[in-house]
Every structure is written in C-alpha cells, then in structure tokens.
C-alpha cells in the first residue's frame, strides 16, 4: 500500500502562490489550499510536473496566481509590473539597511578586535579562515547573534542592490 501525501499551496493577499509543500515535510495551516494528493513525496504544482518548482523568478516576483480555483501562470506584463513594484519598494529599503549597518559596524568591529586580540586579517572583504576559526572559538552566544545579524543585514542589502542593478 502506497503512502499518499497532500500537496498544498499558500497565497498572499494578491492571490500569488508564495509557497508550495507536501505533508511529507510540513503540515498545513489555516488558509492553505489543497491542490492534490499523490504518492509524490516532494511538492508538485501540477501532478506530472517537476518536483519543488520555482515559485519566484530571479527578481523575486511570484510566477503563479490562484484564480477561480485554478493555478495560472502570470503573463509577461504581470511579471514586469511586479518587478517594478519590487524595485520601488527595494529602493526605499536600502537607505534603512545602510543606516543599520553604519549603526552596528563600530560595535561589531570592537567585538571582533576584542575577541581576536588584534585586527582581523581581511581578504576580498571577508575574514580569512584563521580569523573566522578564532572568532568561532571565542565568541559567546550574544556576540555571535550580533555578528550573525550584522552579516544578514549586509547580505540583504547586497541582494537588493544586485536585484536593482539587474
């Protein structure tokens, strides 16, 4: 007897499909929509389609909508309009992220220098492996959380800048 899994989609307020999953890995929440049941362990948007398909393009625009009980691929015009909306909202986020980086930078550098006992070696804007290993062994949980948050903000800002530049 084969095990069957339920395949669900999750929508945002615009009826865009923002997530797809099977009950093999996740349980549904209120509002999730059951689209099929099958022996496929991994999510499929359509029964005979690829496993775990992309739901967003390289610009972060969602590829599908849920319309009148069916899954519909967005048109090129809808995709371009979505990209423009994301670009405008992204441009407002970058100054906020830059401010967070500027505010956190002195604290992060002070912690790194204190923990290493010297200025870290930097190669191509990244800490060398010796400095990273030394940091990993000397950082307490609070400092590691701060450092991780700082790196996350840097990566988020860089991803937004990359998206805008296309």
Buried (B, 14 or more C-beta within 10 A) or exposed (E): EEEBBBBBBBBEEEBBBBBBBBBBEEEBEEEBBEBBEBEBEBBBBEEEEEEEBEBBEEBBBBBBBBEEEEBEEBEEEBBEEBBEEBBEEBEEEBEEBEEBBEEBEEEBEEBBEEBBEEEBEEEEEEBEEEBEEBBEEBBEEEBBEBBEEBEEBBEBBEEBEEBBEE
